[in-house]
Amino acid sequence: MKTPKYLVPDDFMADPSVHIFNGRLYIYPSHDWESGIPENDNGDHFNMKDYHVFSTDDIENGELTDHGVVLSVEDIPWAGRQLWDCDVACKNGKYYMYFPLKDRNDVFHFGVAVADRPEGPFVPQPDPVRGSYSIDAAVFEENGEYYMYFGGIWGGQLQRYRDNKALEHTFIPDDDQPSLCPKIVRLSEDMLQFAEEPRDVVILDENGEPLKQGDTTRRFFEASWMHKYNGKYYYSYSTGDTHFLCYAIGDNPYGPFTYQGKILTPVVGWTTHHSIVEFKGKWYLFHHDSVPSGGRTWLRSLKVVELEYDALGHIKTIQGTAED
Ligand code: FUB
């Protein structure tokens, strides 16, 4: 599949988290809709209220099965608003969905919802994960341990925290200072809490120095993902206001990671978000853009395209849909 393909032409879906469970490919997207909330830097226009799950045995030529609504805002006891990018992990035959949601004070936390099958339905826990904040969960399993990457600035509220504590005033470093970092945390045995304090995911430049806040086409903004290729750990993310998907490579899940390059150049729409997965011997980049909605950035459409590496393990850059 060398040409990108839209996956759900009849609805607006974004932020795809993709996993292979029991040999089948499952997509866990955000569900965009026209809620009428005006666009602003706080992301209020991303006013999503439920999740669908999609699956297929054949991403190249097959149909996607839509498993329908698997979790809604009204089912979550602590809900305020805005169900943003979720992810799902499997442990001992149970499926755990990690979702960011604003509470009634408009503060993002993560909730966990549990299912017996990968396609749900997912039943939410009564309270958010203790000590959780910000957005964009991506869960990675290794040797029976589960790690969650998370964080996003601006509307994602990461700038409201330092050392995992809420600040009185938001903090974004000066341009010549190390950039705000995404976070990684190991999950508890029961998958319902953090097992440790979240730590910084440090992204280094070619000189071994942390990327600076002013390095806007390379520094982290939101949309973490982790995959492993040839024994190396590939941490990927969005640069947000400069609209690139980038990646960095490390030797273990915690990093540090060294910046490598761009995965996807900007797409139509403000946000760019992705997951990378191997299925039936090929690698794929799942992502979204706002071409079908005519550029309405809060109405995004799911896409997939094959992802390729060169002989040195570098990801070949894919061209997005935005004009230069
Ligand atoms: O979908 C809402 C937000 O937009 C996500 O959490 C971000 O990653 C961006 O895609």
py3Dmol code that shows the C-alpha trace and the ligand (Angstrom):
import py3Dmol

protein = """\
ATOM      1  CA  MET A   1       0.000   0.000   0.000  1.00  0.00           C
ATOM      2  CA  LYS A   2       2.157   2.839  -1.286  1.00  0.00           C
ATOM      3  CA  THR A   3      -0.743   5.293  -1.578  1.00  0.00           C
ATOM      4  CA  PRO A   4      -2.456   6.463   1.627  1.00  0.00           C
ATOM      5  CA  LYS A   5      -5.974   5.164   2.030  1.00  0.00           C
ATOM      6  CA  TYR A   6      -8.888   6.623   4.016  1.00  0.00           C
ATOM      7  CA  LEU A   7     -10.321   4.033   6.358  1.00  0.00           C
ATOM      8  CA  VAL A   8     -13.707   5.304   7.602  1.00  0.00           C
ATOM      9  CA  PRO A   9     -15.158   7.454   4.799  1.00  0.00           C
ATOM     10  CA  ASP A  10     -18.597   7.846   6.396  1.00  0.00           C
ATOM     11  CA  ASP A  11     -17.535   9.316   9.745  1.00  0.00           C
ATOM     12  CA  PHE A  12     -14.828  11.481  11.305  1.00  0.00           C
ATOM     13  CA  MET A  13     -12.231   9.575  13.323  1.00  0.00           C
ATOM     14  CA  ALA A  14      -8.770  10.743  14.484  1.00  0.00           C
ATOM     15  CA  ASP A  15      -5.778   9.887  16.709  1.00  0.00           C
ATOM     16  CA  PRO A  16      -5.572   6.191  15.790  1.00  0.00           C
ATOM     17  CA  SER A  17      -3.969   3.821  18.311  1.00  0.00           C
ATOM     18  CA  VAL A  18      -3.514   0.461  16.601  1.00  0.00           C
ATOM     19  CA  HIS A  19      -2.666  -2.966  18.007  1.00  0.00           C
ATOM     20  CA  ILE A  20      -2.695  -6.565  16.862  1.00  0.00           C
ATOM     21  CA  PHE A  21      -4.693  -8.728  19.259  1.00  0.00           C
ATOM     22  CA  ASN A  22      -5.186 -12.453  18.572  1.00  0.00           C
ATOM     23  CA  GLY A  23      -3.870 -11.981  15.026  1.00  0.00           C
ATOM     24  CA  ARG A  24      -6.418  -9.279  14.140  1.00  0.00           C
ATOM     25  CA  LEU A  25      -5.782  -5.549  13.715  1.00  0.00           C
ATOM     26  CA  TYR A  26      -7.742  -3.228  16.041  1.00  0.00           C
ATOM     27  CA  ILE A  27      -8.009   0.560  15.678  1.00  0.00           C
ATOM     28  CA  TYR A  28      -8.877   2.730  18.690  1.00  0.00           C
ATOM     29  CA  PRO A  29      -9.517   6.271  17.397  1.00  0.00           C
ATOM     30  CA  SER A  30     -10.980   9.470  18.789  1.00  0.00           C
ATOM     31  CA  HIS A  31     -14.451  10.177  17.374  1.00  0.00           C
ATOM     32  CA  ASP A  32     -14.750  13.693  15.958  1.00  0.00           C
ATOM     33  CA  TRP A  33     -18.133  15.334  15.456  1.00  0.00           C
ATOM     34  CA  GLU A  34     -19.577  18.755  14.727  1.00  0.00           C
ATOM     35  CA  SER A  35     -20.390  20.008  18.226  1.00  0.00           C
ATOM     36  CA  GLY A  36     -20.456  23.690  17.263  1.00  0.00           C
ATOM     37  CA  ILE A  37     -17.779  24.722  19.789  1.00  0.00           C
ATOM     38  CA  PRO A  38     -15.640  27.530  18.324  1.00  0.00           C
ATOM     39  CA  GLU A  39     -11.965  26.783  17.569  1.00  0.00           C
ATOM     40  CA  ASN A  40      -9.336  28.059  20.047  1.00  0.00           C
ATOM     41  CA  ASP A  41      -5.777  27.280  21.273  1.00  0.00           C
ATOM     42  CA  ASN A  42      -7.255  25.375  24.204  1.00  0.00           C
ATOM     43  CA  GLY A  43      -8.670  22.738  21.827  1.00  0.00           C
ATOM     44  CA  ASP A  44     -12.255  23.248  23.015  1.00  0.00           C
ATOM     45  CA  HIS A  45     -13.438  22.405  19.488  1.00  0.00           C
ATOM     46  CA  PHE A  46     -12.199  18.816  19.995  1.00  0.00           C
ATOM     47  CA  ASN A  47     -15.338  18.054  21.971  1.00  0.00           C
ATOM     48  CA  MET A  48     -15.504  14.286  21.514  1.00  0.00           C
ATOM     49  CA  LYS A  49     -18.044  12.294  23.520  1.00  0.00           C
ATOM     50  CA  ASP A  50     -17.538   8.619  22.693  1.00  0.00           C
ATOM     51  CA  TYR A  51     -15.244   5.993  21.177  1.00  0.00           C
ATOM     52  CA  HIS A  52     -15.772   3.406  18.456  1.00  0.00           C
ATOM     53  CA  VAL A  53     -13.482   0.412  17.801  1.00  0.00           C
ATOM     54  CA  PHE A  54     -12.657  -0.876  14.299  1.00  0.00           C
ATOM     55  CA  SER A  55     -10.999  -4.131  13.289  1.00  0.00           C
ATOM     56  CA  THR A  56      -9.872  -6.078  10.242  1.00  0.00           C
ATOM     57  CA  ASP A  57      -7.974  -9.191   9.167  1.00  0.00           C
ATOM     58  CA  ASP A  58      -6.837  -7.533   5.951  1.00  0.00           C
ATOM     59  CA  ILE A  59      -5.742  -3.892   6.089  1.00  0.00           C
ATOM     60  CA  GLU A  60      -4.652  -3.942   2.431  1.00  0.00           C
ATOM     61  CA  ASN A  61      -7.912  -5.001   0.773  1.00  0.00           C
ATOM     62  CA  GLY A  62     -10.447  -5.949   3.443  1.00  0.00           C
ATOM     63  CA  GLU A  63     -13.398  -4.141   4.966  1.00  0.00           C
ATOM     64  CA  LEU A  64     -13.153  -2.623   8.450  1.00  0.00           C
ATOM     65  CA  THR A  65     -15.661  -3.860  11.005  1.00  0.00           C
ATOM     66  CA  ASP A  66     -17.139  -1.011  13.077  1.00  0.00           C
ATOM     67  CA  HIS A  67     -17.856  -2.414  16.542  1.00  0.00           C
ATOM     68  CA  GLY A  68     -19.940   0.644  17.386  1.00  0.00           C
ATOM     69  CA  VAL A  69     -19.825   2.835  20.486  1.00  0.00           C
ATOM     70  CA  VAL A  70     -17.728   1.105  23.153  1.00  0.00           C
ATOM     71  CA  LEU A  71     -17.477   3.889  25.772  1.00  0.00           C
ATOM     72  CA  SER A  72     -19.318   7.213  26.193  1.00  0.00           C
ATOM     73  CA  VAL A  73     -18.813  10.298  28.344  1.00  0.00           C
ATOM     74  CA  GLU A  74     -22.123   9.688  30.091  1.00  0.00           C
ATOM     75  CA  ASP A  75     -20.906   6.264  31.307  1.00  0.00           C
ATOM     76  CA  ILE A  76     -17.919   7.767  33.142  1.00  0.00           C
ATOM     77  CA  PRO A  77     -18.775   8.831  36.713  1.00  0.00           C
ATOM     78  CA  TRP A  78     -16.166  11.625  36.999  1.00  0.00           C
ATOM     79  CA  ALA A  79     -16.673  13.011  33.482  1.00  0.00           C
ATOM     80  CA  GLY A  80     -16.586  16.626  32.523  1.00  0.00           C
ATOM     81  CA  ARG A  81     -15.922  16.720  28.782  1.00  0.00           C
ATOM     82  CA  GLN A  82     -13.620  15.845  25.873  1.00  0.00           C
ATOM     83  CA  LEU A  83     -12.572  12.235  25.305  1.00  0.00           C
ATOM     84  CA  TRP A  84      -9.249  12.639  23.501  1.00  0.00           C
ATOM     85  CA  ASP A  85      -6.711  10.099  22.219  1.00  0.00           C
ATOM     86  CA  CYS A  86      -6.996   6.721  23.963  1.00  0.00           C
ATOM     87  CA  ASP A  87      -4.975   3.503  23.822  1.00  0.00           C
ATOM     88  CA  VAL A  88      -5.658  -0.133  24.739  1.00  0.00           C
ATOM     89  CA  ALA A  89      -3.425  -2.848  26.221  1.00  0.00           C
ATOM     90  CA  CYS A  90      -4.081  -6.562  26.775  1.00  0.00           C
ATOM     91  CA  LYS A  91      -3.021  -8.428  29.906  1.00  0.00           C
ATOM     92  CA  ASN A  92      -4.102 -11.932  30.939  1.00  0.00           C
ATOM     93  CA  GLY A  93      -7.075 -11.912  28.569  1.00  0.00           C
ATOM     94  CA  LYS A  94      -8.462  -8.548  29.732  1.00  0.00           C
ATOM     95  CA  TYR A  95      -8.345  -5.350  27.689  1.00  0.00           C
ATOM     96  CA  TYR A  96      -7.576  -2.032  29.359  1.00  0.00           C
ATOM     97  CA  MET A  97      -8.450   1.251  27.680  1.00  0.00           C
ATOM     98  CA  TYR A  98      -6.591   4.368  28.900  1.00  0.00           C
ATOM     99  CA  PHE A  99      -8.471   7.540  28.011  1.00  0.00           C
ATOM    100  CA  PRO A 100      -7.815  11.232  28.772  1.00  0.00           C
ATOM    101  CA  LEU A 101     -10.882  13.156  29.860  1.00  0.00           C
ATOM    102  CA  LYS A 102     -11.475  16.506  31.546  1.00  0.00           C
ATOM    103  CA  ASP A 103     -13.071  16.324  34.967  1.00  0.00           C
ATOM    104  CA  ARG A 104     -15.752  18.779  36.071  1.00  0.00           C
ATOM    105  CA  ASN A 105     -13.048  21.374  36.843  1.00  0.00           C
ATOM    106  CA  ASP A 106     -11.820  21.116  33.234  1.00  0.00           C
ATOM    107  CA  VAL A 107      -8.610  19.331  34.261  1.00  0.00           C
ATOM    108  CA  PHE A 108      -7.429  16.353  32.181  1.00  0.00           C
ATOM    109  CA  HIS A 109      -6.821  13.022  33.909  1.00  0.00           C
ATOM    110  CA  PHE A 110      -6.617   9.461  32.614  1.00  0.00           C
ATOM    111  CA  GLY A 111      -9.351   6.946  33.220  1.00  0.00           C
ATOM    112  CA  VAL A 112      -9.178   3.192  32.691  1.00  0.00           C
ATOM    113  CA  ALA A 113     -12.021   1.127  31.240  1.00  0.00           C
ATOM    114  CA  VAL A 114     -11.907  -2.676  31.132  1.00  0.00           C
ATOM    115  CA  ALA A 115     -13.276  -5.191  28.624  1.00  0.00           C
ATOM    116  CA  ASP A 116     -13.256  -8.946  28.107  1.00  0.00           C
ATOM    117  CA  ARG A 117     -12.705  -8.564  24.371  1.00  0.00           C
ATOM    118  CA  PRO A 118     -10.570  -6.199  22.266  1.00  0.00           C
ATOM    119  CA  GLU A 119     -13.691  -4.744  20.636  1.00  0.00           C
ATOM    120  CA  GLY A 120     -15.231  -3.894  24.014  1.00  0.00           C
ATOM    121  CA  PRO A 121     -17.594  -2.737  25.357  1.00  0.00           C
ATOM    122  CA  PHE A 122     -15.334  -1.071  27.934  1.00  0.00           C
ATOM    123  CA  VAL A 123     -16.532  -0.519  31.508  1.00  0.00           C
ATOM    124  CA  PRO A 124     -14.940   2.524  33.188  1.00  0.00           C
ATOM    125  CA  GLN A 125     -13.435   2.491  36.665  1.00  0.00           C
ATOM    126  CA  PRO A 126     -15.251   4.863  39.033  1.00  0.00           C
ATOM    127  CA  ASP A 127     -12.309   7.268  39.490  1.00  0.00           C
ATOM    128  CA  PRO A 128      -9.413   8.556  37.397  1.00  0.00           C
ATOM    129  CA  VAL A 129      -5.930   7.072  37.750  1.00  0.00           C
ATOM    130  CA  ARG A 130      -4.326   8.611  40.872  1.00  0.00           C
ATOM    131  CA  GLY A 131      -1.703  11.225  40.014  1.00  0.00           C
ATOM    132  CA  SER A 132      -2.594  11.244  36.312  1.00  0.00           C
ATOM    133  CA  TYR A 133      -2.651  14.399  34.212  1.00  0.00           C
ATOM    134  CA  SER A 134      -2.444  15.665  30.610  1.00  0.00           C
ATOM    135  CA  ILE A 135      -3.375  13.674  27.468  1.00  0.00           C
ATOM    136  CA  ASP A 136      -2.472  11.200  24.723  1.00  0.00           C
ATOM    137  CA  ALA A 137      -1.876   7.749  26.204  1.00  0.00           C
ATOM    138  CA  ALA A 138       0.285   5.219  24.341  1.00  0.00           C
ATOM    139  CA  VAL A 139       0.869   1.896  26.102  1.00  0.00           C
ATOM    140  CA  PHE A 140       3.852  -0.319  25.298  1.00  0.00           C
ATOM    141  CA  GLU A 141       4.402  -3.819  26.698  1.00  0.00           C
ATOM    142  CA  GLU A 142       7.750  -5.467  27.210  1.00  0.00           C
ATOM    143  CA  ASN A 143       8.550  -8.638  29.198  1.00  0.00           C
ATOM    144  CA  GLY A 144       5.230  -8.458  31.041  1.00  0.00           C
ATOM    145  CA  GLU A 145       5.704  -4.803  32.095  1.00  0.00           C
ATOM    146  CA  TYR A 146       3.414  -2.120  30.682  1.00  0.00           C
ATOM    147  CA  TYR A 147       4.597   1.443  30.154  1.00  0.00           C
ATOM    148  CA  MET A 148       2.387   4.398  29.363  1.00  0.00           C
ATOM    149  CA  TYR A 149       3.760   7.378  27.442  1.00  0.00           C
ATOM    150  CA  PHE A 150       1.688  10.518  27.710  1.00  0.00           C
ATOM    151  CA  GLY A 151       1.596  14.316  27.576  1.00  0.00           C
ATOM    152  CA  GLY A 152       0.642  17.198  25.353  1.00  0.00           C
ATOM    153  CA  ILE A 153       1.117  20.970  25.653  1.00  0.00           C
ATOM    154  CA  TRP A 154      -1.320  23.885  25.150  1.00  0.00           C
ATOM    155  CA  GLY A 155      -4.812  22.288  25.347  1.00  0.00           C
ATOM    156  CA  GLY A 156      -3.184  19.088  26.624  1.00  0.00           C
ATOM    157  CA  GLN A 157      -2.228  20.923  29.869  1.00  0.00           C
ATOM    158  CA  LEU A 158       1.304  19.459  30.285  1.00  0.00           C
ATOM    159  CA  GLN A 159       2.636  22.993  30.916  1.00  0.00           C
ATOM    160  CA  ARG A 160       0.524  23.158  34.068  1.00  0.00           C
ATOM    161  CA  TYR A 161       2.746  20.562  35.825  1.00  0.00           C
ATOM    162  CA  ARG A 162       6.327  20.276  36.994  1.00  0.00           C
ATOM    163  CA  ASP A 163       7.783  17.187  38.706  1.00  0.00           C
ATOM    164  CA  ASN A 164       4.268  15.698  38.495  1.00  0.00           C
ATOM    165  CA  LYS A 165       2.828  18.473  40.675  1.00  0.00           C
ATOM    166  CA  ALA A 166       0.235  20.986  39.545  1.00  0.00           C
ATOM    167  CA  LEU A 167       1.635  24.521  39.215  1.00  0.00           C
ATOM    168  CA  GLU A 168      -0.075  27.744  40.129  1.00  0.00           C
ATOM    169  CA  HIS A 169       1.072  29.285  36.846  1.00  0.00           C
ATOM    170  CA  THR A 170       1.747  27.507  33.593  1.00  0.00           C
ATOM    171  CA  PHE A 171       5.396  26.954  32.694  1.00  0.00           C
ATOM    172  CA  ILE A 172       6.817  26.749  29.184  1.00  0.00           C
ATOM    173  CA  PRO A 173      10.645  26.992  29.078  1.00  0.00           C
ATOM    174  CA  ASP A 174      12.407  29.801  27.230  1.00  0.00           C
ATOM    175  CA  ASP A 175      13.444  28.971  23.679  1.00  0.00           C
ATOM    176  CA  ASP A 176      17.100  28.333  24.651  1.00  0.00           C
ATOM    177  CA  GLN A 177      16.174  25.934  27.467  1.00  0.00           C
ATOM    178  CA  PRO A 178      15.494  22.157  27.288  1.00  0.00           C
ATOM    179  CA  SER A 179      11.988  21.587  25.968  1.00  0.00           C
ATOM    180  CA  LEU A 180       9.062  20.244  27.947  1.00  0.00           C
ATOM    181  CA  CYS A 181       9.298  16.455  27.906  1.00  0.00           C
ATOM    182  CA  PRO A 182       6.680  13.804  27.324  1.00  0.00           C
ATOM    183  CA  LYS A 183       6.271  11.378  30.231  1.00  0.00           C
ATOM    184  CA  ILE A 184       6.633   7.656  30.753  1.00  0.00           C
ATOM    185  CA  VAL A 185       5.226   5.676  33.648  1.00  0.00           C
ATOM    186  CA  ARG A 186       5.130   1.931  34.421  1.00  0.00           C
ATOM    187  CA  LEU A 187       1.646   0.638  35.153  1.00  0.00           C
ATOM    188  CA  SER A 188       0.685  -1.323  38.261  1.00  0.00           C
ATOM    189  CA  GLU A 189       0.223  -5.122  38.241  1.00  0.00           C
ATOM    190  CA  ASP A 190      -3.554  -4.719  38.067  1.00  0.00           C
ATOM    191  CA  MET A 191      -3.168  -2.179  35.216  1.00  0.00           C
ATOM    192  CA  LEU A 192      -5.400   0.329  37.011  1.00  0.00           C
ATOM    193  CA  GLN A 193      -2.838   2.728  38.566  1.00  0.00           C
ATOM    194  CA  PHE A 194       0.654   4.109  38.056  1.00  0.00           C
ATOM    195  CA  ALA A 195       3.320   1.897  39.660  1.00  0.00           C
ATOM    196  CA  GLU A 196       5.812   4.754  39.970  1.00  0.00           C
ATOM    197  CA  GLU A 197       6.164   8.500  39.539  1.00  0.00           C
ATOM    198  CA  PRO A 198       6.057   9.485  35.848  1.00  0.00           C
ATOM    199  CA  ARG A 199       9.496  10.310  34.443  1.00  0.00           C
ATOM    200  CA  ASP A 200      10.643  12.605  31.634  1.00  0.00           C
ATOM    201  CA  VAL A 201      11.210  11.108  28.182  1.00  0.00           C
ATOM    202  CA  VAL A 202      14.314  13.019  27.098  1.00  0.00           C
ATOM    203  CA  ILE A 203      14.938  13.567  23.380  1.00  0.00           C
ATOM    204  CA  LEU A 204      18.561  14.401  22.538  1.00  0.00           C
ATOM    205  CA  ASP A 205      19.980  16.162  19.510  1.00  0.00           C
ATOM    206  CA  GLU A 206      22.946  14.950  17.435  1.00  0.00           C
ATOM    207  CA  ASN A 207      25.351  16.351  20.080  1.00  0.00           C
ATOM    208  CA  GLY A 208      23.720  14.513  22.960  1.00  0.00           C
ATOM    209  CA  GLU A 209      22.007  17.686  24.264  1.00  0.00           C
ATOM    210  CA  PRO A 210      18.271  17.781  25.064  1.00  0.00           C
ATOM    211  CA  LEU A 211      16.230  19.410  22.291  1.00  0.00           C
ATOM    212  CA  LYS A 212      15.476  23.044  23.112  1.00  0.00           C
ATOM    213  CA  GLN A 213      12.014  24.555  23.450  1.00  0.00           C
ATOM    214  CA  GLY A 214      12.746  26.891  20.533  1.00  0.00           C
ATOM    215  CA  ASP A 215      13.598  23.974  18.242  1.00  0.00           C
ATOM    216  CA  THR A 216       9.972  23.902  17.174  1.00  0.00           C
ATOM    217  CA  THR A 217      10.277  21.612  14.156  1.00  0.00           C
ATOM    218  CA  ARG A 218      11.882  18.876  16.297  1.00  0.00           C
ATOM    219  CA  ARG A 219      10.793  19.270  19.923  1.00  0.00           C
ATOM    220  CA  PHE A 220       7.906  17.325  21.477  1.00  0.00           C
ATOM    221  CA  PHE A 221       4.388  18.757  21.571  1.00  0.00           C
ATOM    222  CA  GLU A 222       1.928  15.794  21.852  1.00  0.00           C
ATOM    223  CA  ALA A 223       0.863  12.391  20.399  1.00  0.00           C
ATOM    224  CA  SER A 224       3.398   9.863  21.750  1.00  0.00           C
ATOM    225  CA  TRP A 225       3.859   6.411  20.272  1.00  0.00           C
ATOM    226  CA  MET A 226       6.413   3.644  20.893  1.00  0.00           C
ATOM    227  CA  HIS A 227       7.379   0.722  18.667  1.00  0.00           C
ATOM    228  CA  LYS A 228      10.364  -1.574  18.466  1.00  0.00           C
ATOM    229  CA  TYR A 229      12.320  -2.282  15.283  1.00  0.00           C
ATOM    230  CA  ASN A 230      15.443  -4.444  15.032  1.00  0.00           C
ATOM    231  CA  GLY A 231      15.916  -4.387  18.804  1.00  0.00           C
ATOM    232  CA  LYS A 232      15.776  -0.564  19.057  1.00  0.00           C
ATOM    233  CA  TYR A 233      13.066   1.543  20.690  1.00  0.00           C
ATOM    234  CA  TYR A 234      11.460   4.091  18.367  1.00  0.00           C
ATOM    235  CA  TYR A 235       9.728   6.905  20.249  1.00  0.00           C
ATOM    236  CA  SER A 236       7.581   9.031  17.899  1.00  0.00           C
ATOM    237  CA  TYR A 237       5.513  12.162  18.450  1.00  0.00           C
ATOM    238  CA  SER A 238       3.987  15.303  16.964  1.00  0.00           C
ATOM    239  CA  THR A 239       5.664  18.720  16.985  1.00  0.00           C
ATOM    240  CA  GLY A 240       2.188  20.274  17.292  1.00  0.00           C
ATOM    241  CA  ASP A 241       2.265  23.866  16.086  1.00  0.00           C
ATOM    242  CA  THR A 242       4.801  23.003  13.348  1.00  0.00           C
ATOM    243  CA  HIS A 243       2.778  19.915  12.374  1.00  0.00           C
ATOM    244  CA  PHE A 244       5.463  17.232  11.908  1.00  0.00           C
ATOM    245  CA  LEU A 245       5.511  13.637  13.056  1.00  0.00           C
ATOM    246  CA  CYS A 246       9.087  12.904  14.184  1.00  0.00           C
ATOM    247  CA  TYR A 247      10.962  10.035  15.787  1.00  0.00           C
ATOM    248  CA  ALA A 248      13.903   9.366  18.062  1.00  0.00           C
ATOM    249  CA  ILE A 249      15.688   6.081  18.851  1.00  0.00           C
ATOM    250  CA  GLY A 250      16.795   4.660  22.203  1.00  0.00           C
ATOM    251  CA  ASP A 251      18.060   1.489  23.853  1.00  0.00           C
ATOM    252  CA  ASN A 252      15.272   0.942  26.373  1.00  0.00           C
ATOM    253  CA  PRO A 253      11.657   2.102  26.939  1.00  0.00           C
ATOM    254  CA  TYR A 254      12.689   4.955  29.268  1.00  0.00           C
ATOM    255  CA  GLY A 255      15.217   6.474  26.895  1.00  0.00           C
ATOM    256  CA  PRO A 256      16.933   8.828  26.445  1.00  0.00           C
ATOM    257  CA  PHE A 257      16.145   8.871  22.745  1.00  0.00           C
ATOM    258  CA  THR A 258      18.202  10.509  20.018  1.00  0.00           C
ATOM    259  CA  TYR A 259      16.348  12.513  17.397  1.00  0.00           C
ATOM    260  CA  GLN A 260      16.423  10.897  13.934  1.00  0.00           C
ATOM    261  CA  GLY A 261      14.065  12.696  11.584  1.00  0.00           C
ATOM    262  CA  LYS A 262      10.587  13.235  10.202  1.00  0.00           C
ATOM    263  CA  ILE A 263       8.059  10.475   9.633  1.00  0.00           C
ATOM    264  CA  LEU A 264       5.308  12.607   8.084  1.00  0.00           C
ATOM    265  CA  THR A 265       5.365  16.176   6.784  1.00  0.00           C
ATOM    266  CA  PRO A 266       2.340  18.361   7.649  1.00  0.00           C
ATOM    267  CA  VAL A 267      -1.159  17.219   6.749  1.00  0.00           C
ATOM    268  CA  VAL A 268      -4.244  19.327   6.062  1.00  0.00           C
ATOM    269  CA  GLY A 269      -5.652  20.269   9.484  1.00  0.00           C
ATOM    270  CA  TRP A 270      -3.909  21.631  12.582  1.00  0.00           C
ATOM    271  CA  THR A 271      -3.234  18.328  14.362  1.00  0.00           C
ATOM    272  CA  THR A 272      -1.183  15.357  13.273  1.00  0.00           C
ATOM    273  CA  HIS A 273      -1.226  12.100  15.208  1.00  0.00           C
ATOM    274  CA  HIS A 274      -0.307   8.495  14.499  1.00  0.00           C
ATOM    275  CA  SER A 275       0.568   4.956  15.431  1.00  0.00           C
ATOM    276  CA  ILE A 276       3.062   2.570  13.844  1.00  0.00           C
ATOM    277  CA  VAL A 277       2.420  -1.170  13.731  1.00  0.00           C
ATOM    278  CA  GLU A 278       3.630  -4.279  11.915  1.00  0.00           C
ATOM    279  CA  PHE A 279       0.909  -6.495  10.479  1.00  0.00           C
ATOM    280  CA  LYS A 280       1.372  -9.546   8.258  1.00  0.00           C
ATOM    281  CA  GLY A 281       4.986  -8.678   7.443  1.00  0.00           C
ATOM    282  CA  LYS A 282       4.500  -4.984   6.565  1.00  0.00           C
ATOM    283  CA  TRP A 283       4.812  -1.812   8.612  1.00  0.00           C
ATOM    284  CA  TYR A 284       2.049   0.793   8.561  1.00  0.00           C
ATOM    285  CA  LEU A 285       1.619   4.416   9.618  1.00  0.00           C
ATOM    286  CA  PHE A 286      -1.920   5.083  10.824  1.00  0.00           C
ATOM    287  CA  HIS A 287      -2.695   8.796  10.983  1.00  0.00           C
ATOM    288  CA  HIS A 288      -5.348  11.375  10.125  1.00  0.00           C
ATOM    289  CA  ASP A 289      -5.952  14.525   8.120  1.00  0.00           C
ATOM    290  CA  SER A 290      -8.785  16.963   7.458  1.00  0.00           C
ATOM    291  CA  VAL A 291      -8.950  16.691   3.666  1.00  0.00           C
ATOM    292  CA  PRO A 292     -12.428  15.066   3.484  1.00  0.00           C
ATOM    293  CA  SER A 293     -13.946  17.739   5.775  1.00  0.00           C
ATOM    294  CA  GLY A 294     -12.483  20.529   3.632  1.00  0.00           C
ATOM    295  CA  GLY A 295      -9.833  21.464   6.208  1.00  0.00           C
ATOM    296  CA  ARG A 296     -12.091  21.682   9.269  1.00  0.00           C
ATOM    297  CA  THR A 297      -9.437  20.775  11.796  1.00  0.00           C
ATOM    298  CA  TRP A 298     -11.898  19.316  14.345  1.00  0.00           C
ATOM    299  CA  LEU A 299     -13.328  16.893  11.741  1.00  0.00           C
ATOM    300  CA  ARG A 300     -10.521  14.505  10.911  1.00  0.00           C
ATOM    301  CA  SER A 301     -10.406  11.300   8.853  1.00  0.00           C
ATOM    302  CA  LEU A 302      -8.451   8.122   9.520  1.00  0.00           C
ATOM    303  CA  LYS A 303      -5.753   7.070   7.051  1.00  0.00           C
ATOM    304  CA  VAL A 304      -3.181   4.340   6.637  1.00  0.00           C
ATOM    305  CA  VAL A 305      -0.085   4.074   4.459  1.00  0.00           C
ATOM    306  CA  GLU A 306       2.814   1.645   4.371  1.00  0.00           C
ATOM    307  CA  LEU A 307       5.901   2.771   6.296  1.00  0.00           C
ATOM    308  CA  GLU A 308       9.380   1.848   5.115  1.00  0.00           C
ATOM    309  CA  TYR A 309      12.838   1.774   6.685  1.00  0.00           C
ATOM    310  CA  ASP A 310      16.147   2.110   4.922  1.00  0.00           C
ATOM    311  CA  ALA A 311      18.994  -0.368   5.429  1.00  0.00           C
ATOM    312  CA  LEU A 312      20.180   1.567   8.514  1.00  0.00           C
ATOM    313  CA  GLY A 313      16.754   1.431  10.166  1.00  0.00           C
ATOM    314  CA  HIS A 314      15.830   5.028   9.375  1.00  0.00           C
ATOM    315  CA  ILE A 315      12.184   5.672   8.583  1.00  0.00           C
ATOM    316  CA  LYS A 316      11.625   7.049   5.084  1.00  0.00           C
ATOM    317  CA  THR A 317       9.760  10.365   5.312  1.00  0.00           C
ATOM    318  CA  ILE A 318       6.178  10.285   4.017  1.00  0.00           C
ATOM    319  CA  GLN A 319       4.650  13.365   2.392  1.00  0.00           C
ATOM    320  CA  GLY A 320       1.570  14.760   4.131  1.00  0.00           C
ATOM    321  CA  THR A 321      -1.362  16.410   2.401  1.00  0.00           C
ATOM    322  CA  ALA A 322      -0.618  20.039   3.287  1.00  0.00           C
ATOM    323  CA  GLU A 323       0.802  22.231   0.542  1.00  0.00           C
ATOM    324  CA  ASP A 324       4.274  23.678   1.175  1.00  0.00           C
TER     325      ASP A 324
END
"""
ligand_1 = """\
10
FUB
O -7.887 14.781 19.318
C -7.596 15.760 20.273
C -6.135 16.041 20.311
O -5.708 16.482 19.040
C -5.257 14.859 20.588
O -5.249 14.454 21.918
C -3.972 15.393 20.095
O -2.948 14.471 19.973
C -4.402 15.993 18.777
O -4.487 15.025 17.777
"""
view = py3Dmol.view(width=600, height=400)
view.addModel(protein, "pdb")
view.setStyle({"model": 0}, {"cartoon": {"style": "trace"}})
view.addModel(ligand_1, "xyz")
view.setStyle({"model": 1}, {"stick": {}})
view.zoomTo()
view.show()
